[in-house]
Amino acid sequence: RRFWGWLNAVFNKVDHERIKAVGPDRAASEWLLRCGALVRYQGFQKWQQDYNGLPTGPLGKYKIEAINATDSCIMYRGFDYLDGLEHVTEIKLQKCIYIQDECLRRLSETKNLQKSLLQLQIISCGNVTDKGIIALHKLTNLEYLYLSDLPGIREKETTVRVLQQALPNLELELDLE
């Protein structure tokens, strides 16, 4: 088990030279696919899931529009890859064992995501607590937030109230016990 944690940490190590060389969208695609997530590019319906099948073409041609991190090993140390993404409108974090409050805070503080992110789903991420959900208040353009199976949410009413005060246009869908 310790070996897998170490390997996942290696997969999440940010390569700033790679980001400079191939651009933020390509570098983030490589990181996400390496960690088992899927990406969808602007203008495409199909999800990219094969690292070896990443599209080639001119730098900057493929812009990440959506991320599906279901069952992936993405973790906080890789989140620098998100900084340069300007077109991400939706993110799904489902069964992500390394996602915790710090990740959500970091997501919320990412300037480009504050502008572009419209939809976020957080499902079955056992390390997420009220603190992480409240940290999402900086995603000022967020239109839809779905929260499900998050046992770390203990103060549901307070958390919902804080979020709705900060983001009055947010449609919040809950499936929490």
N, C-alpha and C positions, 0 to 999 in steps of 0.2 A: 504494500500500500504506500509506503514511504517513497518507493521508487517512482510510482506514478505521479505523486505530488511533485517530486523533483523534475520529472520529465515535463509535466504540465507547466511548471515554472519556467523551464527552458523555452517551451513553445510560446510563452507570453512575454519573453524578453524583447524589449523594443529595440529595433535596429534603426537608429536615426539616419545613418548613412543610406540605408535602403530606402527610407522615405524620401530623401533628397534625390536619389537616383531614379526611382520609378514613379514618384508622386504618391500623395497620401491615399488615394483610393486603391491603387494597386497594392501598396504595402499593407493597408488595412485588410484587403481581400485575402492576401496571403496569410496574414495573422489569423483572421477569423476561420478560414478553411482549415488551416493547420490545427486549430483548436476544435474542429468539428462543427462549427457554425455554418450557416448558409448565407449567401448574399444575393440580392437582386439588384440589377443595374437599371438606371433610368432608361425608359423606352423598351424594356424587356419584360415579358411575363414570367419567364422561366427562372427558377432559382438556380444559382451556381453552387454546386456542392463538391465538385471534383477539383482538387488543388491542381492536378496535372492538366486539367482542361480549362484553366483560366484563359480568358480571351486575350489575344494579342492585338496589337494595333498601336496607333499613335498614343504617346503619353497623354493621359488625361481624357481619353475617349470614353472610358467606362467609369461612370460615376455611381457610387453605391447609393441606392435609394432606400433599401430595406435590409435589415439584419434579423435573422432568425437564429438565436443562439441556443435552441433547445438541445439539452443534453451535452452542451459543449463544455470545454474546460477553460473558457475565458476567465481571466482574473484581473484584479486591480492593476497589477504591474504592466499589463498590456494596453491599458486604456489610453496611453499617449497616442496610440494609433488613431483614436477617434478625433483628435484635435483638428486635423486638416480636412475632415469630411464636411462638405457644405450642403449636401443634397439628401441626407438621411431624413426620411419622414416617418419611418416606423421601425421600432425595435421590439423584439419578443425575447424575453429572458424566461426560459422555462426549464426547470430541473437543472439549474446551474449551481453546482455545489460550492463553487468558489465566489459566487456573487454575495456580497454582504453590504452593509450600510455605506461603507467607504466608497464602494463602486457606484452606488446610486448618487452619493454626494458628488463624486467626480464627474459622473454623467451630467448632472444638473449644472455643474460649473463650466462645462465645455461650451465656450462661446458660440461655435457654429451650431451645436445641437440646440442651444437656447433659441436660435432663430428658426431652424428647419424642422425639428422633431414635432410631429403632430400626434402620433399614436405610440403608446407604450403599454406592453403587457408584461406583468411580473407574476409568474405562476410557479408554485412549488419550489421556491428558493428558500430553503430552511434557515438561512443565516440572515435574512432580511427582517428588520424590526421596524417599529413605528418611526424611529429616528431616521432610518433610510428613506422611508416613504415621504416623511415630512421634508426631507432634503430636496425632493423633486420640485419644490415650489419655485425654483429658479428657471424651470422650463416654461417660460411665459407664453409660448405659442402652442403648448400641449393642448389638444382638443379632446383626447380620449385616453383614459387610463383604466386598465383592467387589472384587478388584483384578485388572485385566487390561491387558496391553499398556502397561506403564509402563517405558520404557527407562531412566528415571532411577533406578530401584530397583537398586542395586548390591550391597547387603548384605541379600539377601532373608532368610536364616536369622536374622540378628541382629534385623532389623526385626520379623519375625514373633514371635520370642521376647519382645521388649520389649512388643509389643502384647498378647500372650497373658498375660503376667505382670500387666500393668496392667488388662486386661479379661478375666478368666478365663471369663466366660460368653459371650464373643464367638465366633460361628461365622465363621471366616475362610476365604473361598474365593479361591484364587489361580490365575491363568492368566498366569504370568510366565515369561519365558525366563531 
